[in-house]
Amino acid sequence: MRVAVQGLGTVPTTVLMVLEQEKPDVCYVICSDYQMNHVAKEAGFEKPNRELIKEKAEELGTKIEFKLCDVFDPVSVGNVVGEILNKLNPKEDEVVVNYTGGTAVVLLLL
């Protein structure tokens, strides 16, 4: 199975790009409630990040899991990353980690 793990900042561009280019079977998006529901009007978007990401995932047949945490707390982020890692099968899964978007603590732990 092809799996993507990535952080979400306030703009969904990098998440959408990874979905489009990598076409994972499953995508874990690490973010806060604010980031997930934010509308990035400054970047030209008119819908909340969650909707844009879900729409792209549905178009590509990717299962999306938003993993909510306190993105400024390393323990909270670490718990979510650990939860994701526990779901992976290292012998069968191909994992793509996108560390180019999201909050600094999430990027650090990814």
Secondary structure, DSSP 4 states (H G I P E B T S, - for coil): -EEEEEE--SS-HHHHHHHHHH--SEEEEEE-HHHHH-B-GGGT--SBHHHHHHHHHHHHT-EEEEEE--TT-HHHHHHHHHHHHHH--TTT-EEEEE-SSS-HHHHHH-
